[in-house]
Amino acid sequence: MRLVGWARALAWRLRGGAVARVRGGSMAPAVSPGDVLLLASPRRFGPGDVVIARHPYRRGVRILKRVVRSGDDGWVDLAGDASSVSTDSRAFGAVRASDVVAVVVSNLGAL
């Protein structure tokens, strides 16, 4: 099954998609450390979607969070699923919608 997952990830990359491996447990149990994610550009996203965004205070750092609210004002509220582990999203509040860099389209699990 791992080979099928890697083949799917490779095919996704060859079609221009992005692939990422998860570090940290703020999105458990939906997304666990070591999981491989298939990513797409953030053309459309809304509440419930899992996204990767630029950290608002730490340059070069990307965060994996779930969209809680997406307003017409250009800001989105993000939060981790594991509230006991995900303390950073409560600390920084909303981020600009333009700081969302990718939307998770599939979780291949730990490959």
Helices and strands as residue ranges (DSSP letters): H 2-14, E 18-21, E 35-40, E 50-54, E 62-70, E 75-79, H 88-92, E 94-96, G 97-99, E 100-110
